[in-house]
Amino acid sequence: MATTTIYARVPIELKEATDAYAVERGMTLASAVTDLLSRGMEAASDEESVKALEATAAELQRELDQVKPALDAIHERLPQKLGTCDCGHVLTGEDLLIKGTCPACSRSLTSALAGADQNADQNAVTVNRTDLAPFLAGVGLALAVVLLASKSGK
């Protein structure tokens, strides 16, 4: 590689820092200056992409800040006890909405949510409708907030 010389006056602190950099890495002063200039040039050329990434990260953080309270509300509601399976296991919001089955006997809970006939053999699940309606309304509202926040950020 062809080389040339650059003459430049620099503050004493910068010269001392460059000397220290060279000593710490076992380099000559010329090699240290070349390394530091190369790194600086690369950083300067990447400055726009770094700014774009920082802007994207800030936007994502704003969206997360908007969505987090709604997700926290859903998380708080999921352990709520909403019914009982025929096997005797108490069913939570998480069992009904996320898992869809009784954790104890693996019975499907879909028909219980749909309000199917409680006397049907396949649906031996008792759901407290008084608790279920506000539970579903709260989860639905929180999900709507999440969706609105995600759409407003785009």
C-alpha positions in Angstrom: 0.0 0.0 0.0 1.4 3.4 -0.9 1.7 5.9 1.9 2.0 9.6 2.3 2.6 12.0 5.1 0.1 14.2 6.8 1.4 17.2 8.8 -1.1 18.4 11.4 -1.0 20.4 14.5 -3.1 18.8 17.3 -3.8 19.7 20.9 -1.3 18.3 23.4 -4.1 16.2 25.0 -4.8 14.5 21.7 -1.1 13.8 21.1 -0.8 12.3 24.6 -3.9 10.2 24.1 -2.5 9.0 20.7 0.8 8.1 22.3 -1.0 6.2 25.1 -3.1 4.4 22.5 0.1 3.3 20.6 1.8 2.1 23.8 -1.2 0.2 25.0 -1.4 -1.7 21.7 2.3 -2.1 21.1 2.1 0.1 17.9 4.3 2.8 16.5 2.9 6.3 16.6 2.4 6.3 12.8 0.4 3.0 13.0 -1.7 4.3 15.9 -2.5 7.5 14.0 -3.4 5.5 10.9 -5.6 3.1 12.9 -7.4 6.0 14.7 -7.9 8.0 11.4 -9.3 4.9 9.7 -11.7 4.2 12.5 -12.7 7.9 12.6 -13.3 7.9 8.8 -15.4 4.8 9.0 -17.5 6.2 11.9 -18.0 9.5 10.0 -19.1 7.7 6.9 -21.5 5.5 9.0 -22.9 8.6 10.8 -26.1 8.8 8.8 -27.0 5.1 9.2 -26.3 5.4 12.9 -28.6 8.4 13.1 -31.3 6.4 11.3 -30.9 3.5 13.7 -31.0 5.8 16.7 -34.2 7.4 15.3 -35.8 4.0 14.7 -34.8 2.8 18.2 -36.4 6.0 19.7 -39.6 5.4 17.8 -39.8 1.8 18.9 -39.2 2.9 22.5 -42.1 5.4 22.2 -44.4 2.7 20.9 -43.3 0.3 23.6 -44.0 3.0 26.2 -47.5 3.4 24.8 -48.2 -0.3 24.7 -46.7 -1.5 27.9 -49.5 -0.4 30.2 -52.0 -2.3 28.1 -49.8 -5.4 28.1 -49.4 -5.1 31.9 -53.2 -4.9 32.3 -53.6 -8.1 30.2 -50.8 -9.8 32.2 -52.6 -8.9 35.5 -55.9 -10.3 34.3 -54.6 -13.7 32.9 -54.3 -15.3 36.4 -57.9 -14.4 37.2 -60.0 -17.5 38.1 -62.9 -17.9 35.8 -64.2 -21.4 36.1 -63.7 -25.0 36.9 -63.1 -28.0 34.7 -65.0 -31.2 35.4 -61.7 -32.7 36.6 -61.8 -30.2 39.4 -59.0 -28.0 38.2 -59.6 -24.3 38.6 -59.4 -22.5 35.2 -57.8 -19.1 34.7 -58.0 -16.5 32.0 -54.7 -17.8 30.6 -56.1 -21.4 30.4 -59.2 -20.1 28.6 -57.6 -17.5 26.2 -54.0 -18.6 25.7 -53.8 -22.4 26.3 -57.3 -23.3 25.3 -57.1 -26.5 27.3 -57.3 -27.6 30.9 -53.8 -27.8 32.2 -54.7 -30.9 34.4 -56.7 -33.1 31.9 -56.1 -31.3 28.5 -59.8 -31.0 27.9 -60.6 -28.3 25.2 -62.0 -25.1 26.6 -63.2 -23.6 23.4 -66.8 -24.5 23.7 -66.9 -23.2 27.2 -65.8 -19.8 26.0 -68.3 -19.9 23.2 -71.1 -20.5 25.7 -72.0 -24.0 24.5 -74.5 -26.1 26.4 -72.9 -26.8 29.7 -74.6 -30.3 29.9 -72.9 -31.5 26.7 -70.5 -34.4 27.4 -67.6 -32.8 25.7 -67.9 -29.6 27.6 -67.7 -30.4 31.2 -66.4 -27.0 32.1 -68.1 -24.5 34.3 -67.4 -20.8 33.5 -68.5 -18.0 35.8 -70.2 -15.7 33.2 -70.4 -12.9 35.7 -66.6 -12.9 35.9 -66.0 -13.8 32.2 -67.7 -10.8 30.6 -65.6 -8.1 32.4 -62.5 -10.2 32.0 -63.0 -10.4 28.2 -63.9 -6.7 28.0 -60.8 -5.7 29.8 -58.5 -7.9 27.7 -60.3 -6.7 24.6 -59.8 -3.1 25.5 -56.2 -3.6 26.3 -55.6 -5.3 23.0 -57.4 -2.5 21.2 -55.0 0.0 22.8 -52.0 -2.2 21.7 -53.3 -2.3 18.1 -54.0 1.5 18.0 -50.6 2.3 19.4 -48.9 0.0 16.9 -50.9 1.5 14.0 -50.2 5.1 15.0 -46.5 4.4 15.1 -46.4 3.3 11.4 
